[in-house]
């Protein structure tokens, strides 16, 4: 509801910006501690980008798929489930997913509104033409 009203049009407060880097670095550090092979990371980083294909169907379905793939709730639940089941691969994939979300938010992009891709919860990024 808040996103529809445009409450976040000025971007995030400066104090929240380091959290983007912490998410990326923390997820990759935890991945390293798990001891999983690093060759999985480049492939796994690309997987949430598949959600961009939703924009082929229009801005509304594109924003919906993009936001599902770039929200921290699903990978956090996946990480917890992997920990609960002692499944290191599931935990590793969840950490890669969280790293991707952190990577995408570093330049200021985030969850998108359904009117255009460049308007996100972290601020409006006008079209570059």
N, CA, C and O atoms as a GROMACS GRO file, in nm:
protein
  516
    1UNK      N    1   0.082  -0.118   0.000
    1UNK     CA    2   0.000   0.000   0.000
    1UNK      C    3   0.087   0.125   0.000
    1UNK      O    4   0.056   0.222  -0.070
    2UNK      N    5   0.193   0.125   0.078
    2UNK     CA    6   0.281   0.241   0.081
    2UNK      C    7   0.348   0.265  -0.053
    2UNK      O    8   0.366   0.380  -0.094
    3UNK      N    9   0.385   0.157  -0.121
    3UNK     CA   10   0.448   0.175  -0.251
    3UNK      C   11   0.353   0.238  -0.351
    3UNK      O   12   0.395   0.319  -0.434
    4UNK      N   13   0.225   0.204  -0.344
    4UNK     CA   14   0.127   0.260  -0.436
    4UNK      C   15   0.111   0.410  -0.414
    4UNK      O   16   0.087   0.484  -0.509
    5UNK      N   17   0.123   0.454  -0.290
    5UNK     CA   18   0.108   0.596  -0.262
    5UNK      C   19   0.234   0.675  -0.295
    5UNK      O   20   0.231   0.798  -0.296
    6UNK      N   21   0.343   0.607  -0.321
    6UNK     CA   22   0.466   0.676  -0.357
    6UNK      C   23   0.540   0.734  -0.238
    6UNK      O   24   0.605   0.838  -0.251
    7UNK      N   25   0.532   0.670  -0.123
    7UNK     CA   26   0.595   0.723  -0.003
    7UNK      C   27   0.747   0.724  -0.012
    7UNK      O   28   0.813   0.800   0.059
    8UNK      N   29   0.801   0.643  -0.096
    8UNK     CA   30   0.947   0.624  -0.098
    8UNK      C   31   1.013   0.691  -0.217
    8UNK      O   32   1.121   0.649  -0.258
    9UNK      N   33   0.952   0.792  -0.272
    9UNK     CA   34   1.003   0.850  -0.396
    9UNK      C   35   1.136   0.922  -0.380
    9UNK      O   36   1.202   0.951  -0.480
   10UNK      N   37   1.178   0.953  -0.258
   10UNK     CA   38   1.304   1.023  -0.237
   10UNK      C   39   1.421   0.930  -0.210
   10UNK      O   40   1.532   0.977  -0.187
   11UNK      N   41   1.398   0.803  -0.210
   11UNK     CA   42   1.506   0.708  -0.186
   11UNK      C   43   1.520   0.674  -0.039
   11UNK      O   44   1.444   0.721   0.045
   12UNK      N   45   1.618   0.592  -0.011
   12UNK     CA   46   1.639   0.548   0.126
   12UNK      C   47   1.723   0.650   0.202
   12UNK      O   48   1.800   0.724   0.141
   13UNK      N   49   1.709   0.655   0.333
   13UNK     CA   50   1.792   0.746   0.411
   13UNK      C   51   1.938   0.701   0.406
   13UNK      O   52   1.966   0.582   0.392
   14UNK      N   53   2.031   0.796   0.417
   14UNK     CA   54   2.173   0.761   0.409
   14UNK      C   55   2.216   0.653   0.508
   14UNK      O   56   2.306   0.575   0.478
   15UNK      N   57   2.154   0.648   0.625
   15UNK     CA   58   2.193   0.547   0.725
   15UNK      C   59   2.161   0.406   0.680
   15UNK      O   60   2.222   0.311   0.729
   16UNK      N   61   2.066   0.389   0.587
   16UNK     CA   62   2.027   0.256   0.541
   16UNK      C   63   2.114   0.206   0.426
   16UNK      O   64   2.111   0.087   0.394
   17UNK      N   65   2.190   0.292   0.364
   17UNK     CA   66   2.268   0.254   0.246
   17UNK      C   67   2.378   0.151   0.273
   17UNK      O   68   2.399   0.064   0.189
   18UNK      N   69   2.449   0.157   0.385
   18UNK     CA   70   2.552   0.054   0.410
   18UNK      C   71   2.494  -0.087   0.419
   18UNK      O   72   2.566  -0.185   0.398
   19UNK      N   73   2.366  -0.099   0.450
   19UNK     CA   74   2.303  -0.230   0.459
   19UNK      C   75   2.307  -0.306   0.328
   19UNK      O   76   2.308  -0.429   0.327
   20UNK      N   77   2.310  -0.235   0.217
   20UNK     CA   78   2.318  -0.299   0.085
   20UNK      C   79   2.450  -0.374   0.071
   20UNK      O   80   2.453  -0.488   0.026
   21UNK      N   81   2.558  -0.308   0.110
   21UNK     CA   82   2.690  -0.371   0.102
   21UNK      C   83   2.703  -0.482   0.206
   21UNK      O   84   2.765  -0.585   0.179
   22UNK      N   85   2.645  -0.462   0.322
   22UNK     CA   86   2.650  -0.565   0.428
   22UNK      C   87   2.578  -0.691   0.380
   22UNK      O   88   2.624  -0.802   0.406
   23UNK      N   89   2.464  -0.674   0.312
   23UNK     CA   90   2.391  -0.790   0.261
   23UNK      C   91   2.476  -0.868   0.162
   23UNK      O   92   2.486  -0.991   0.170
   24UNK      N   93   2.538  -0.799   0.068
   24UNK     CA   94   2.623  -0.864  -0.032
   24UNK      C   95   2.744  -0.930   0.034
   24UNK      O   96   2.769  -1.049   0.013
   25UNK      N   97   2.820  -0.855   0.112
   25UNK     CA   98   2.942  -0.907   0.173
   25UNK      C   99   2.911  -1.016   0.275
   25UNK      O  100   2.982  -1.117   0.282
   26UNK      N  101   2.807  -0.996   0.354
   26UNK     CA  102   2.770  -1.096   0.455
   26UNK      C  103   2.728  -1.228   0.394
   26UNK      O  104   2.766  -1.335   0.441
   27UNK      N  105   2.648  -1.219   0.287
   27UNK     CA  106   2.602  -1.342   0.221
   27UNK      C  107   2.720  -1.417   0.159
   27UNK      O  108   2.728  -1.539   0.168
   28UNK      N  109   2.812  -1.345   0.095
   28UNK     CA  110   2.927  -1.412   0.034
   28UNK      C  111   3.024  -1.466   0.139
   28UNK      O  112   3.085  -1.571   0.119
   29UNK      N  113   3.037  -1.396   0.250
   29UNK     CA  114   3.122  -1.446   0.359
   29UNK      C  115   3.063  -1.574   0.417
   29UNK      O  116   3.135  -1.672   0.439
   30UNK      N  117   2.933  -1.573   0.442
   30UNK     CA  118   2.867  -1.694   0.494
   30UNK      C  119   2.878  -1.808   0.394
   30UNK      O  120   2.894  -1.924   0.433
   31UNK      N  121   2.868  -1.776   0.265
   31UNK     CA  122   2.883  -1.878   0.162
   31UNK      C  123   3.022  -1.941   0.170
   31UNK      O  124   3.037  -2.063   0.163
   32UNK      N  125   3.123  -1.856   0.186
   32UNK     CA  126   3.260  -1.907   0.198
   32UNK      C  127   3.278  -1.996   0.320
   32UNK      O  128   3.350  -2.096   0.313
   33UNK      N  129   3.214  -1.963   0.429
   33UNK     CA  130   3.222  -2.043   0.551
   33UNK      C  131   3.157  -2.180   0.532
   33UNK      O  132   3.200  -2.279   0.590
   34UNK      N  133   3.052  -2.184   0.448
   34UNK     CA  134   2.986  -2.312   0.420
   34UNK      C  135   3.078  -2.411   0.348
   34UNK      O  136   3.060  -2.532   0.356
   35UNK      N  137   3.176  -2.357   0.278
   35UNK     CA  138   3.271  -2.445   0.209
   35UNK      C  139   3.220  -2.502   0.078
   35UNK      O  140   3.272  -2.603   0.030
   36UNK      N  141   3.120  -2.439   0.020
   36UNK     CA  142   3.068  -2.485  -0.110
   36UNK      C  143   3.159  -2.435  -0.222
   36UNK      O  144   3.230  -2.335  -0.204
   37UNK      N  145   3.158  -2.502  -0.337
   37UNK     CA  146   3.245  -2.459  -0.447
   37UNK      C  147   3.203  -2.321  -0.501
   37UNK      O  148   3.085  -2.291  -0.515
   38UNK      N  149   3.303  -2.239  -0.531
   38UNK     CA  150   3.278  -2.102  -0.576
   38UNK      C  151   3.227  -2.095  -0.719
   38UNK      O  152   3.175  -1.991  -0.760
   39UNK      N  153   3.241  -2.202  -0.797
   39UNK     CA  154   3.192  -2.196  -0.935
   39UNK      C  155   3.040  -2.185  -0.940
   39UNK      O  156   2.985  -2.145  -1.043
   40UNK      N  157   2.971  -2.220  -0.831
   40UNK     CA  158   2.825  -2.209  -0.828
   40UNK      C  159   2.782  -2.062  -0.822
   40UNK      O  160   2.673  -2.028  -0.870
   41UNK      N  161   2.864  -1.976  -0.765
   41UNK     CA  162   2.825  -1.836  -0.743
   41UNK      C  163   2.792  -1.763  -0.873
   41UNK      O  164   2.684  -1.705  -0.882
   42UNK      N  165   2.878  -1.763  -0.975
   42UNK     CA  166   2.842  -1.688  -1.097
   42UNK      C  167   2.712  -1.738  -1.162
   42UNK      O  168   2.632  -1.658  -1.210
   43UNK      N  169   2.692  -1.867  -1.163
   43UNK     CA  170   2.569  -1.921  -1.221
   43UNK      C  171   2.448  -1.884  -1.135
   43UNK      O  172   2.344  -1.844  -1.187
   44UNK      N  173   2.462  -1.897  -1.006
   44UNK     CA  174   2.351  -1.866  -0.916
   44UNK      C  175   2.316  -1.718  -0.912
   44UNK      O  176   2.199  -1.683  -0.894
   45UNK      N  177   2.415  -1.632  -0.930
   45UNK     CA  178   2.391  -1.487  -0.931
   45UNK      C  179   2.301  -1.450  -1.049
   45UNK      O  180   2.223  -1.355  -1.039
   46UNK      N  181   2.310  -1.523  -1.158
   46UNK     CA  182   2.232  -1.489  -1.278
   46UNK      C  183   2.086  -1.534  -1.270
   46UNK      O  184   2.001  -1.478  -1.338
   47UNK      N  185   2.057  -1.633  -1.189
   47UNK     CA  186   1.922  -1.692  -1.187
   47UNK      C  187   1.811  -1.591  -1.155
   47UNK      O  188   1.710  -1.591  -1.225
   48UNK      N  189   1.823  -1.504  -1.052
   48UNK     CA  190   1.713  -1.409  -1.028
   48UNK      C  191   1.690  -1.314  -1.145
   48UNK      O  192   1.581  -1.258  -1.159
   49UNK      N  193   1.790  -1.294  -1.229
   49UNK     CA  194   1.775  -1.208  -1.346
   49UNK      C  195   1.676  -1.262  -1.448
   49UNK      O  196   1.627  -1.187  -1.533
   50UNK      N  197   1.645  -1.391  -1.440
   50UNK     CA  198   1.548  -1.450  -1.531
   50UNK      C  199   1.411  -1.384  -1.511
   50UNK      O  200   1.330  -1.379  -1.604
   51UNK      N  201   1.385  -1.335  -1.392
   51UNK     CA  202   1.257  -1.269  -1.363
   51UNK      C  203   1.237  -1.146  -1.451
   51UNK      O  204   1.124  -1.101  -1.469
   52UNK      N  205   1.344  -1.091  -1.505
   52UNK     CA  206   1.331  -0.976  -1.596
   52UNK      C  207   1.249  -1.013  -1.719
   52UNK      O  208   1.192  -0.925  -1.784
   53UNK      N  209   1.242  -1.141  -1.750
   53UNK     CA  210   1.162  -1.185  -1.864
   53UNK      C  211   1.015  -1.152  -1.848
   53UNK      O  212   0.942  -1.145  -1.946
   54UNK      N  213   0.972  -1.131  -1.726
   54UNK     CA  214   0.833  -1.092  -1.702
   54UNK      C  215   0.797  -0.960  -1.766
   54UNK      O  216   0.680  -0.934  -1.794
   55UNK      N  217   0.897  -0.875  -1.788
   55UNK     CA  218   0.870  -0.746  -1.852
   55UNK      C  219   0.831  -0.762  -1.999
   55UNK      O  220   0.778  -0.669  -2.059
   56UNK      N  221   0.855  -0.879  -2.056
   56UNK     CA  222   0.809  -0.904  -2.192
   56UNK      C  223   0.656  -0.907  -2.199
   56UNK      O  224   0.597  -0.880  -2.303
   57UNK      N  225   0.593  -0.940  -2.086
   57UNK     CA  226   0.447  -0.944  -2.080
   57UNK      C  227   0.388  -0.810  -2.036
   57UNK      O  228   0.265  -0.795  -2.033
   58UNK      N  229   0.471  -0.714  -2.005
   58UNK     CA  230   0.424  -0.583  -1.962
   58UNK      C  231   0.486  -0.541  -1.830
   58UNK      O  232   0.554  -0.620  -1.764
   59UNK      N  233   0.462  -0.415  -1.793
   59UNK     CA  234   0.527  -0.365  -1.671
   59UNK      C  235   0.468  -0.424  -1.544
   59UNK      O  236   0.542  -0.446  -1.448
   60UNK      N  237   0.338  -0.449  -1.541
   60UNK     CA  238   0.277  -0.504  -1.418
   60UNK      C  239   0.328  -0.645  -1.389
   60UNK      O  240   0.377  -0.669  -1.278
   61UNK      N  241   0.318  -0.742  -1.484
   61UNK     CA  242   0.372  -0.875  -1.453
   61UNK      C  243   0.523  -0.873  -1.436
   61UNK      O  244   0.578  -0.950  -1.357
   62UNK      N  245   0.590  -0.786  -1.509
   62UNK     CA  246   0.735  -0.776  -1.495
   62UNK      C  247   0.775  -0.730  -1.356
   62UNK      O  248   0.866  -0.786  -1.295
   63UNK      N  249   0.707  -0.626  -1.307
   63UNK     CA  250   0.737  -0.576  -1.173
   63UNK      C  251   0.705  -0.682  -1.068
   63UNK      O  252   0.779  -0.698  -0.971
   64UNK      N  253   0.596  -0.753  -1.087
   64UNK     CA  254   0.556  -0.857  -0.991
   64UNK      C  255   0.663  -0.966  -0.982
   64UNK      O  256   0.707  -1.001  -0.872
   65UNK      N  257   0.706  -1.019  -1.096
   65UNK     CA  258   0.809  -1.124  -1.096
   65UNK      C  259   0.942  -1.072  -1.045
   65UNK      O  260   1.011  -1.139  -0.968
   66UNK      N  261   0.979  -0.952  -1.088
   66UNK     CA  262   1.105  -0.892  -1.043
   66UNK      C  263   1.106  -0.875  -0.892
   66UNK      O  264   1.206  -0.905  -0.826
   67UNK      N  265   0.995  -0.828  -0.835
   67UNK     CA  266   0.988  -0.806  -0.691
   67UNK      C  267   0.989  -0.935  -0.611
   67UNK      O  268   1.046  -0.940  -0.502
   68UNK      N  269   0.928  -1.040  -0.664
   68UNK     CA  270   0.935  -1.170  -0.597
   68UNK      C  271   1.079  -1.220  -0.593
   68UNK      O  272   1.126  -1.271  -0.492
   69UNK      N  273   1.149  -1.205  -0.705
   69UNK     CA  274   1.287  -1.254  -0.714
   69UNK      C  275   1.385  -1.167  -0.636
   69UNK      O  276   1.494  -1.213  -0.602
   70UNK      N  277   1.348  -1.043  -0.606
   70UNK     CA  278   1.441  -0.952  -0.540
   70UNK      C  279   1.398  -0.910  -0.401
   70UNK      O  280   1.447  -0.811  -0.348
   71UNK      N  281   1.305  -0.984  -0.341
   71UNK     CA  282   1.267  -0.960  -0.202
   71UNK      C  283   1.347  -1.057  -0.115
   71UNK      O  284   1.373  -1.170  -0.156
   72UNK      N  285   1.385  -1.014   0.003
   72UNK     CA  286   1.470  -1.098   0.088
   72UNK      C  287   1.393  -1.208   0.161
   72UNK      O  288   1.455  -1.299   0.217
   73UNK      N  289   1.262  -1.202   0.162
   73UNK     CA  290   1.184  -1.300   0.238
   73UNK      C  291   1.204  -1.443   0.188
   73UNK      O  292   1.232  -1.532   0.269
   74UNK      N  293   1.192  -1.467   0.060
   74UNK     CA  294   1.204  -1.604   0.008
   74UNK      C  295   1.342  -1.665   0.031
   74UNK      O  296   1.351  -1.778   0.078
   75UNK      N  297   1.451  -1.593  -0.001
   75UNK     CA  298   1.581  -1.655   0.028
   75UNK      C  299   1.607  -1.670   0.178
   75UNK      O  300   1.679  -1.762   0.218
   76UNK      N  301   1.551  -1.582   0.260
   76UNK     CA  302   1.568  -1.597   0.405
   76UNK      C  303   1.497  -1.723   0.454
   76UNK      O  304   1.551  -1.798   0.536
   77UNK      N  305   1.376  -1.747   0.404
   77UNK     CA  306   1.303  -1.870   0.440
   77UNK      C  307   1.378  -1.992   0.388
   77UNK      O  308   1.388  -2.093   0.456
   78UNK      N  309   1.430  -1.980   0.268
   78UNK     CA  310   1.508  -2.090   0.209
   78UNK      C  311   1.633  -2.119   0.294
   78UNK      O  312   1.668  -2.234   0.317
   79UNK      N  313   1.700  -2.014   0.339
   79UNK     CA  314   1.818  -2.030   0.423
   79UNK      C  315   1.782  -2.098   0.555
   79UNK      O  316   1.851  -2.189   0.600
   80UNK      N  317   1.673  -2.054   0.617
   80UNK     CA  318   1.628  -2.116   0.742
   80UNK      C  319   1.590  -2.262   0.724
   80UNK      O  320   1.621  -2.346   0.809
   81UNK      N  321   1.523  -2.291   0.612
   81UNK     CA  322   1.486  -2.430   0.583
   81UNK      C  323   1.610  -2.516   0.561
   81UNK      O  324   1.617  -2.629   0.609
   82UNK      N  325   1.706  -2.462   0.488
   82UNK     CA  326   1.830  -2.535   0.466
   82UNK      C  327   1.905  -2.562   0.595
   82UNK      O  328   1.961  -2.670   0.614
   83UNK      N  329   1.905  -2.463   0.684
   83UNK     CA  330   1.970  -2.481   0.813
   83UNK      C  331   1.896  -2.587   0.896
   83UNK      O  332   1.959  -2.673   0.957
   84UNK      N  333   1.764  -2.579   0.897
   84UNK     CA  334   1.681  -2.672   0.973
   84UNK      C  335   1.699  -2.815   0.923
   84UNK      O  336   1.701  -2.909   1.003
   85UNK      N  337   1.712  -2.832   0.793
   85UNK     CA  338   1.729  -2.964   0.733
   85UNK      C  339   1.877  -3.004   0.719
   85UNK      O  340   1.907  -3.113   0.669
   86UNK      N  341   1.966  -2.918   0.762
   86UNK     CA  342   2.111  -2.941   0.750
   86UNK      C  343   2.150  -2.969   0.604
   86UNK      O  344   2.231  -3.057   0.576
   87UNK      N  345   2.090  -2.892   0.513
   87UNK     CA  346   2.119  -2.907   0.370
   87UNK      C  347   2.207  -2.790   0.326
   87UNK      O  348   2.158  -2.679   0.303
   88UNK      N  349   2.336  -2.816   0.313
   88UNK     CA  350   2.433  -2.712   0.281
   88UNK      C  351   2.412  -2.653   0.142
   88UNK      O  352   2.437  -2.535   0.121
   89UNK      N  353   2.367  -2.732   0.047
   89UNK     CA  354   2.343  -2.681  -0.088
   89UNK      C  355   2.228  -2.580  -0.087
   89UNK      O  356   2.237  -2.475  -0.151
   90UNK      N  357   2.120  -2.610  -0.018
   90UNK     CA  358   2.006  -2.518  -0.009
   90UNK      C  359   2.050  -2.388   0.059
   90UNK      O  360   2.014  -2.279   0.015
   91UNK      N  361   2.129  -2.400   0.166
   91UNK     CA  362   2.180  -2.280   0.232
   91UNK      C  363   2.269  -2.199   0.138
   91UNK      O  364   2.260  -2.077   0.134
   92UNK      N  365   2.354  -2.268   0.062
   92UNK     CA  366   2.443  -2.201  -0.031
   92UNK      C  367   2.365  -2.126  -0.138
   92UNK      O  368   2.398  -2.011  -0.169
   93UNK      N  369   2.263  -2.188  -0.195
   93UNK     CA  370   2.182  -2.123  -0.298
   93UNK      C  371   2.107  -2.003  -0.242
   93UNK      O  372   2.094  -1.901  -0.309
   94UNK      N  373   2.058  -2.014  -0.119
   94UNK     CA  374   1.990  -1.901  -0.055
   94UNK      C  375   2.087  -1.786  -0.032
   94UNK      O  376   2.050  -1.670  -0.051
   95UNK      N  377   2.209  -1.816   0.009
   95UNK     CA  378   2.308  -1.711   0.031
   95UNK      C  379   2.348  -1.644  -0.100
   95UNK      O  380   2.369  -1.522  -0.103
   96UNK      N  381   2.357  -1.720  -0.208
   96UNK     CA  382   2.385  -1.661  -0.339
   96UNK      C  383   2.271  -1.569  -0.379
   96UNK      O  384   2.294  -1.459  -0.430
   97UNK      N  385   2.148  -1.612  -0.355
   97UNK     CA  386   2.031  -1.531  -0.387
   97UNK      C  387   2.034  -1.400  -0.307
   97UNK      O  388   2.007  -1.293  -0.362
   98UNK      N  389   2.065  -1.408  -0.178
   98UNK     CA  390   2.075  -1.288  -0.096
   98UNK      C  391   2.187  -1.197  -0.144
   98UNK      O  392   2.173  -1.074  -0.143
   99UNK      N  393   2.300  -1.256  -0.187
   99UNK     CA  394   2.410  -1.176  -0.240
   99UNK      C  395   2.366  -1.103  -0.366
   99UNK      O  396   2.402  -0.987  -0.387
  100UNK      N  397   2.289  -1.170  -0.449
  100UNK     CA  398   2.239  -1.106  -0.572
  100UNK      C  399   2.149  -0.987  -0.538
  100UNK      O  400   2.157  -0.882  -0.602
  101UNK      N  401   2.065  -1.003  -0.438
  101UNK     CA  402   1.977  -0.893  -0.397
  101UNK      C  403   2.062  -0.775  -0.348
  101UNK      O  404   2.035  -0.660  -0.383
  102UNK      N  405   2.164  -0.804  -0.267
  102UNK     CA  406   2.254  -0.699  -0.221
  102UNK      C  407   2.327  -0.633  -0.336
  102UNK      O  408   2.345  -0.511  -0.337
  103UNK      N  409   2.370  -0.713  -0.432
  103UNK     CA  410   2.441  -0.661  -0.550
  103UNK      C  411   2.350  -0.568  -0.630
  103UNK      O  412   2.394  -0.462  -0.677
  104UNK      N  413   2.224  -0.607  -0.647
  104UNK     CA  414   2.131  -0.524  -0.723
  104UNK      C  415   2.097  -0.394  -0.652
  104UNK      O  416   2.069  -0.293  -0.716
  105UNK      N  417   2.100  -0.396  -0.520
  105UNK     CA  418   2.065  -0.275  -0.445
  105UNK      C  419   2.182  -0.179  -0.426
  105UNK      O  420   2.161  -0.063  -0.392
  106UNK      N  421   2.304  -0.226  -0.447
  106UNK     CA  422   2.420  -0.137  -0.432
  106UNK      C  423   2.410  -0.010  -0.517
  106UNK      O  424   2.432   0.099  -0.464
  107UNK      N  425   2.378  -0.019  -0.646
  107UNK     CA  426   2.370   0.104  -0.725
  107UNK      C  427   2.241   0.183  -0.702
  107UNK      O  428   2.220   0.287  -0.765
  108UNK      N  429   2.154   0.136  -0.613
  108UNK     CA  430   2.032   0.210  -0.583
  108UNK      C  431   1.908   0.154  -0.648
  108UNK      O  432   1.802   0.217  -0.641
  109UNK      N  433   1.917   0.039  -0.712
  109UNK     CA  434   1.797  -0.021  -0.768
  109UNK      C  435   1.734  -0.110  -0.662
  109UNK      O  436   1.802  -0.155  -0.570
  110UNK      N  437   1.608  -0.136  -0.676
  110UNK     CA  438   1.540  -0.217  -0.577
  110UNK      C  439   1.412  -0.274  -0.630
  110UNK      O  440   1.400  -0.304  -0.748
  111UNK      N  441   1.315  -0.289  -0.542
  111UNK     CA  442   1.185  -0.340  -0.582
  111UNK      C  443   1.116  -0.236  -0.669
  111UNK      O  444   1.117  -0.117  -0.636
  112UNK      N  445   1.058  -0.279  -0.780
  112UNK     CA  446   1.006  -0.184  -0.878
  112UNK      C  447   0.857  -0.161  -0.862
  112UNK      O  448   0.782  -0.249  -0.820
  113UNK      N  449   0.816  -0.040  -0.898
  113UNK     CA  450   0.674  -0.009  -0.908
  113UNK      C  451   0.624  -0.068  -1.039
  113UNK      O  452   0.704  -0.106  -1.125
  114UNK      N  453   0.493  -0.075  -1.054
  114UNK     CA  454   0.441  -0.139  -1.174
  114UNK      C  455   0.420  -0.044  -1.291
  114UNK      O  456   0.361  -0.084  -1.392
  115UNK      N  457   0.466   0.080  -1.282
  115UNK     CA  458   0.449   0.171  -1.395
  115UNK      C  459   0.571   0.174  -1.487
  115UNK      O  460   0.556   0.193  -1.608
  116UNK      N  461   0.691   0.154  -1.431
  116UNK     CA  462   0.812   0.146  -1.514
  116UNK      C  463   0.925   0.087  -1.431
  116UNK      O  464   0.924   0.094  -1.308
  117UNK      N  465   1.021   0.029  -1.498
  117UNK     CA  466   1.130  -0.042  -1.431
  117UNK      C  467   1.222   0.051  -1.353
  117UNK      O  468   1.279   0.010  -1.252
  118UNK      N  469   1.237   0.174  -1.398
  118UNK     CA  470   1.334   0.263  -1.336
  118UNK      C  471   1.285   0.329  -1.208
  118UNK      O  472   1.363   0.396  -1.141
  119UNK      N  473   1.160   0.311  -1.171
  119UNK     CA  474   1.106   0.366  -1.047
  119UNK      C  475   1.103   0.256  -0.942
  119UNK      O  476   1.025   0.161  -0.953
  120UNK      N  477   1.189   0.268  -0.840
  120UNK     CA  478   1.203   0.163  -0.740
  120UNK      C  479   1.179   0.217  -0.600
  120UNK      O  480   1.165   0.337  -0.580
  121UNK      N  481   1.173   0.126  -0.503
  121UNK     CA  482   1.153   0.168  -0.364
  121UNK      C  483   1.275   0.240  -0.308
  121UNK      O  484   1.268   0.300  -0.201
  122UNK      N  485   1.386   0.234  -0.378
  122UNK     CA  486   1.507   0.304  -0.335
  122UNK      C  487   1.523   0.440  -0.401
  122UNK      O  488   1.617   0.513  -0.372
  123UNK      N  489   1.431   0.473  -0.490
  123UNK     CA  490   1.436   0.604  -0.556
  123UNK      C  491   1.398   0.592  -0.703
  123UNK      O  492   1.388   0.482  -0.758
  124UNK      N  493   1.379   0.706  -0.764
  124UNK     CA  494   1.342   0.711  -0.906
  124UNK      C  495   1.469   0.729  -0.987
  124UNK      O  496   1.546   0.822  -0.962
  125UNK      N  497   1.489   0.643  -1.083
  125UNK     CA  498   1.604   0.648  -1.172
  125UNK      C  499   1.551   0.678  -1.311
  125UNK      O  500   1.510   0.586  -1.382
  126UNK      N  501   1.551   0.807  -1.352
  126UNK     CA  502   1.491   0.842  -1.481
  126UNK      C  503   1.552   0.763  -1.596
  126UNK      O  504   1.668   0.722  -1.592
  127UNK      N  505   1.471   0.743  -1.696
  127UNK     CA  506   1.518   0.673  -1.816
  127UNK      C  507   1.638   0.746  -1.875
  127UNK      O  508   1.639   0.868  -1.884
  128UNK      N  509   1.736   0.670  -1.914
  128UNK     CA  510   1.851   0.728  -1.982
  128UNK      C  511   1.832   0.708  -2.130
  128UNK      O  512   1.819   0.595  -2.177
  129UNK      N  513   1.831   0.814  -2.201
  129UNK     CA  514   1.809   0.807  -2.347
  129UNK      C  515   1.919   0.874  -2.421
  129UNK      O  516   1.917   0.878  -2.544
   0.00000   0.00000   0.00000
